[in-house]
Amino acid sequence: MVVASQAMATALPGGLEEFPMPLESPHSFPNAIAPGSEGSIWFTESWEPPGGEARVGRIALSGVLTGEFAIPTGAQSNLPESSLPESIAPGSDGDMWFTNGGTNDAGENLIGRVTPAGGIEEFPIPSGYQSLLSYTEGFEIASGPDGDMWFTDEREDQEGHAFIGRITHSGKITEFPIPTGMQPNLPEKSIPISIALGADGNMWFTDQGTSKEGHNLVGRITPTGVIKEFPIPTLASSPTGIALGSDGDMWFIEPGASKVGRIDPTGGITEFMTPSPGYGIISGSDGNIWLMGSNGKTIERVTMTGEVTSIPLLGSVGPLDLTKGPDGNIWFIDNYGSMEAGYEFAFFIGRLITPYAPVNIMQPMISGSAIEGQVLSVSEGLWAHISAAVGYQWQICDRQGNHCEDLPGAIGSTYLLGIGDIGYTLRAVVRASDLGGSVSVASAPSEPVVAASTPLSAHSQTAKVNRPVVSSTMTWRFELSQSRIFVRSLIVHGLPPGGFAEVACHGLGCAFAHVRVAAIADKGSCRRQGCATRHPSNTLANLSLARLFRGHGLGIGARVSVSVIKKGWIGKLFVFATRKYRLPNVRITCLAPGSVSIAHTC
């Protein structure tokens, strides 16, 4: 039966979406999922309780269910009395091959294949012993290096051997017994579970049987049927799924130990802790390992160095299997529902867009007092998962928190407020980077920055009207050149005797951070750069400051402040802030007597 049905996608956080499957009965249970050679996604679908019609289904990458194909049953040797389709995988012949844990009238399990058109044919596994298979584990299939399909078979012969099987496209089945014995590298009993093709041209499988010392194993079988097994270091690891990683090693799940393992072609095993490993495991298009979480609520991503990220599936009660789709994204089977409600489950096929970029849940927040000389701090914010790296960029904005520009070099989680920030607001942009890209989120702006309080004595407060005032002026000339601004002329006019200029430069392109420049008398000489301009000691002086910048172009967001100061006098402050595609913004205010702090009143 071929069905075409459009599913309404449900969007979930972080590049997740799910397509509900309009199945004929709430008692249908999906088991496994795999990509088809024709560009679709295929899945197996069992029936609970037994006796119903099991199926193999197909969904397009658009989310349209394009077919559900019933598996024939009947009293024939090549047809099962009941069907329990389990694992599914694409074959080199263009068909999909699946395992069937149901049995025919001879008590034999079967290997089936379904064509792109939905034609199904099954082949019984010729053996004279009763099946011991469950329909959830121990009967998995994968394409081999020889073009045949290879599968695990946990049934035992009279000598207690389980098997690794191979089936040709014509349906010929050969089974290779897994050696057992009292040697350390041989299991006393074999329970092969999952199987996958390795980079070395061999098939690799997990084995929940145990060695004499109680270790579960990972096995390797050559195309000619030679088997060798390697004990997993952690006891009671209960390995399930196995897959080839982008590093050329085989990766496998250890639910019993809450670990994921890696085995190299020589048998060396490395293990990494992971919070909730389940069954399905694949190598993603982003080069990471992806697996289902056994807690029913997550998909886990593991980097080649063992770093684990959990991606939540909100509301899920049973993610079952996953695969890499023809589009490079992660496709998975998911269930929502409750067994207590009479097995009333909703069945979904989900897709996770990869690479998986960070997702912000809570905006970063600034703390600290917006006062000159104080330090502002910004939190990382809250993200849907732990990102590979977090970066910071502070920005300066107008009093309303608008027209923000980067402050070059201000890339930490804290920022020291300076005199050039007075009257402006600050905000921080937090950037979370991952293999999936970078996501930037800005904090709310701070309060406008105010000057540090400079207490004046009672005398100075009452006599402030009599304070002399620095009446110096400035002239300047800037030149724009692409993304740089050059200081061509910067002159203080009318510097009083005994006065000096404090020049600070903050940001990209600054040739200095802080310089004091004073006027000197005719006597002597001054070779220190920027230290003086010669003039008679009793006259006003002019200071040329452009030479301090050494011809360096200032970047966007750089700030130059010139404080003209004389002891006991009310000083003057000139602040130049560079902007994109415009001449610098200029702000002029007065300073408290003999200080670089802005005066509350002049």
Phi, psi and omega in degrees: 000127180252129181233138172242120184219132178274127179257140176277119183287141174256119182278135176238164183299143168075044175078020178257141170212152182227143181247116178290139181262117182282074184282161185284342182212144175291354180268007176276135181234122175283151182239311188217161184219146182201155177280142176268155181292341181268005175098011177253178174248132181245151178212154174262151188218109179270176182232132180229124007283168181302155179110344178277185185265110177280158187216166164243130184245165181218138178228138177283164180294344176280353182095006180272126174286113186258000177176142167229120188246116182290138178274121184297144173230159180166171182274056174236152185296334181261008177238137180285147171293324174218151183244135173226073182297136185239257183288151178217144183204150177284142176258164179290349179272001180090352177269165172261134181249140182220157175263148181232109180282358171287175183229152172274187184290349176264006180076020182260138170285172186224158168247129182241162172220149179231131180280164176303334179276355178099004177287131185243135175224141181232152183231121180288145176278113187287104177207152185257027182230157186289141178294138174245017187281144163263166183264014178245334183217161169084014180209073186244153186228148179205155179283140183257178182290340182266004182088348177279170176259136181245144184216158175265147182216107185274002175297151182248142171274188184294339180266004177086016181269134165269179192224156160249127185249160176224137177231131178278171179295338178274355178098005178285128184247133173234137178238141182246118180292140177277123183299141173231162181165188184265011178278152184301328183265010178242137179285148171287336177209138181252136173227079182293139187244288186246155183217146180202155179280133179264167179292341180274003180085003176258164173264136180245144183217156174264150185223115179275004167293172184233150173282179179301327181275000177092013180269136167289173191222162166241131184247161178226135177231130180281165177302339179268359175097011178279126186246136172222142181235152184233127181289140176278131186304318183280129178292152176053042181281338177050061186297144179239257186291154178217145182205155176281128178271166180292345178273000180089353177267166176264134179248141183217158184262142177236077182301325182293338181248001185053050181221163167239136185248159177227131178235130180273171184301341179270354180101000177289131186243133172239140182239146179230139177289142174214142192293325189209063182291146181240245184240296186292141180211138178214169170260124183276168179291345178272004178088358179266167173265136179238139180213160179277143176274133183287347179282000175078010186228359187218159161247136182254138174245133182235124177283172180294344177261005175090010178281130188251135174236133179257128177250115186286143170250096188297125176086353184289145173238359183191065171295132193250316185203162179213161180206165173267121183282169177299340178273001180086354180271167178271124176249142184211161175262136181221148177236144171232136178150199184211131175294328180296339180269024177080037179060033178273097183245149169258135186250129181232148163255123184251158176225133176245117181291127177234152359299150187267110183278156178299152179232123181276133178254320180229133183296143173299153182232141178266138174232157182116166182266133181277067182232137178310131180091349178269167182248130172262144177236150177234139177280163179287339188083183180242131183241157183294337176204170181284121181275164182292327183205146176236130178237163184230149173213116177276145180231149175253136187230169176287181186299334180271001180083017180250174177053055184277143178226146180297144171261105184305136178085347181270079190235022176256180179278355176233159180214128178272121181284131180245180183296329180288350180269352185297133180091352180250168171253158178239148169218162179238139175256122178259128183243118176259125184246144181211175176298337179277355181129193181237143177233129181247135179227130181265145173284168169291151181290155175286176169290157175303137182287133178246161181288151175295141182292131179240091183301136176255148178293162179301323180296315183292329180291322181281334184254014187296334180292343181265359180293136174291152184240133173292119183259017183299149174240171177225149168235153183207158175214124179244154180232128179273136176212100183053243184262015180237152176235124183257137177272106181269331178207134179208100190235131170269126180252137174076040175289123182290155176304136181085355180271169178205168178243130171262118183246124178238145178225127181229126176126184184294131177094356180289131178271353180205167178255318184204129180221137172258129181238125181236156173273141181237162179283175183295334184292149173070193180217162178221110181263352179290130185302132174072015187274337189195163166232128183292139175192161174298142188292344183250019181235162175291148184240159171246134179246124174264120187252354186299330183294340179297334186272354171054027180077005179287138175276135179277142177277169178296133180092357176291152182227129178243125177240136178238111178259120179261117193229141166219136184305127178084351181258153170284122186269187182222142182237132174242124179240127179245122179244121181285148182225161181286128174063015180220160174291156184301147171282140184238133176230135182235132177211176181257161183245152174300151185308124175067016188232164173263005178274139180293136179280144178290325174223152179256000000 
